[in-house]
C-alpha cells in the first residue's frame, strides 16, 4: 500500500507544472508572447483586417517589427495598396521611411506605384528625400518613368525637392522619363511638368548623352520641342 501511495503521489506532483494534466487549454488566458504579437500584427495587416489592426494598435505594439523580408507592417500595407490600414499605422506613428530588404520604403514605393493616398500621408508624416531605392533613386524618378503624372506634380511642387537627383544608372527623373517612359501624351505632360519645375535639361547620362539626344533617338518630337524651348542642347 505504501508503494502504491508513493506512485500516486509522484504522478500527482508531475502534473502540477502543467497546470492541469487533463486540460490542454489551461493556459489560454496567458498573454501572447512577443513573437505571437509580432505575428498577429503582421498577419492582420497582410490579411487586410483593419478592425483587428486597430484592436492590436490599441495595445501600443512595436510598429517597426519586421517580417522575413524586412517589411514593417506599414510596408506590407503599402505593397497591398491598403490606404485604410496604412492610415491607422501612420497615425499611430509608423515610420514612413523604414526600408525593407529591397530598399523600398512606404514613401518610395507609394511614389513609384502611383499610390497618391499613401504618398500624401507619407509627405505629411516626415518623408525624407535623401533615402533612396535600390537604384539609388528618389520616389520621383520611377514615378516619372511609370506615367504617374499626379505623383510628379505633387513632388515637384515641394520646395527644394531634389528634382535633379542622379540615380546609380546616371539618370535624373527627366532622363528616365525619356529613356524608359512610354511615348504618348501623358509622358509629354510629365516632361513638361519637370521642365516647368526647373529640372536641368542638360544633365547627360553616364555616356554623355543628353535628354534631348535621347528624345530625338526615340522620335519623341513633342518632348524634343519642350526641351529645345528650355535651351536644351
N, C-alpha and C positions, 0 to 999 in steps of 0.2 A: 504493500500500500504506500509506503514511504517513497518507493521508487516511482510509482505511478503519479503521485502527487508532485514529485520533483519535475517530472516530464511536463505535466500540465502547466506548472508554474513557469517553466522555461519557455514554452510556446506562447504563453500569455505575455511575457516580457518582450519576446521577439516581435510581437505585433504592435507594441506601443509606438515605436518610431514612425510607423505607417499611419498613425492617427485613426486607423480603422481598417483592420485586415479585410473586412468584407465589404468596404465602401470605397470604390475607386474614385469617387468624386469628392472625397473628404477634403481636398484642398481647393475646391472650386472658388472659394472666396478670397484666396490669396491674391495679392497684387500681381499684375503681369510683370514678367522680368523685363529688363531693359531691352533685350533683343526682341521680345514679343511686342513691346511698344513701338519699336522701330519698324518691325514688320507690319504692324497694324496700320500705321500712318501711311507708309509707302503703298501698302495693299489697297487701302481705301482710296488713295489718290489715283492709283493705277486703274481701279475699277470705277472711277468717276462717281464715287459715292459721297456727294457733297454733305449730306446730313451726317454721315459718320465722321467725315473730316472735321466738320465744325465741332462735333462732340469731343473728338480727340484733342483738338486745339484748345478746348476749354480747360484742359489739364496742363497747359503750358509745356508741351513736349519740345524736344530739341528739333528745331526746324531745319537744321543743316545736316541731318543724318544722311547717309549715302547708301545706295544700293550697290550691287556688284559691278556696276558700270560707272560708279562715281556720281550718280544722279541724285540730287536732292529731291524732296517731294515737289518743290516748285518746278524743277527742271522736268520732272515726269509730267506734271500738269501742262507745262509749256509744249512738250512734244505731243501731248494729247489735244492741244489747242483748246484746253478746258479753261475758259476765262473765269467761270464761276469759282472753281476751286483755286485757281491762281489768285483771284482777288482775296479769298479767305486767307491764303497763305501769306500773301504780300502784306495784307492789313495786319497780320499777326507778327510781322517783322522778318519774313523770309528774305534772304539775300538775293537780289535780282542780278548780281554779278558773279555768283558762285558757278564755277566751271566744272563740267564733268570730264570724263576721260577723253572725250573727243574735243575738249576745249570749248564746247558750246556752253553758253550761259543763257538764262532766261531772256535777258535783254538782247544778246547777239542773235539767238535763234528766232525770237519774235520778229526782229527786223528782217532777217534772211528769209523767213517763211511768209512774211506779209501779214502777221497777226497784229492788227492795229490795236486791239483791246489790251493785250498783254504788253505790247510795246509802250503804249501810253502809260500804263501802270508802272512799268519799269522806269520810265523817264521821271515820273512823279515820286519815285522812291529810291533815288540815288544811283541811277545808271551811270556807269563810268565809261568814258570813251577811250581810255588807254588800256583797256583789257581786250585782247584780240582773239579771234578764232584760230583754228589750226593752220590757216593760211596766212596768219599774221594780219588779218584784216578787221575792219570795223563792221558794224551792222549795215552801214550804208553801202559798202562795196557789193556784197551779194544782192542786196535789195535793188541796186541799180541794174544788175545783170538780169535778175529774175522778173523784171517788169512790175515791181511793186511801187508804182508811181506815188501812191499816198504816203508810203513809208519814206520815200526820197524827199517828198515835200516837207514832211514833219521834221526829219533830221537836219535838212539843210536850213531850216528856219531857226535852229538853235544857235544862239550866239557862240562864236568861237568853236563850233563843231569842226573836227579835223577833216574837212572835205577833201583835201589833197593828200590824205594819208596813203602811203605806198605799201602794199602788202608784200609778202615773200616772193610773189611772182613778178614783182616790179610794176604792179598795176594800181592806179588810182581808181576811184569809183567811176570816173568818166571813161578811163581806158577800158575797164571791164565791161561797162555798158556797151561799148563799141565792139570790142573783140568777141565777147561771148553772148551779148544780147541779141535777141531775135530782131529781124527787121520789122518795121511796122510803126504805126502812129504812136503807140504807147512808148516805144523806145525813143522816138524822136522827142516826145514830150519830156521824157526823163533826162535826156541830154540837155534840153533847153533849160530845165529846172536847175541842173547842175551848173550850167554856164551862167545863168542869171544869178545864181547864188555866189558866184565868184570863183568857181573851180578854175584852176590853171590849165588852160587848153594846150599848153606846150610841154607838159611833162611827158617825156618819152619813156618807153619801156626799157627793159634791160638790154635790148638790141639796138636802142637808139631810134626806134620807130615811133613817130608821134601819133596822137589820136587822129589828126587829120589824114595822115597817110593810111592808117588802118581803115578809116571811114571810106576813103577812096578805093582801097583794095577790096572792100566788101560792097561796093556800089551803093553806099548809103548816102545818096546825093543830098537829101534834106538835112541830114546830120552834118555833112561836109559844109553846107552853106551856113549853118549855125556857127560852126567852128571858125570859118573864114571871117564871118561878121564879127567874131570875138578876137580877131587878129591872130588866129592860129596859123602855123606855118609847118 
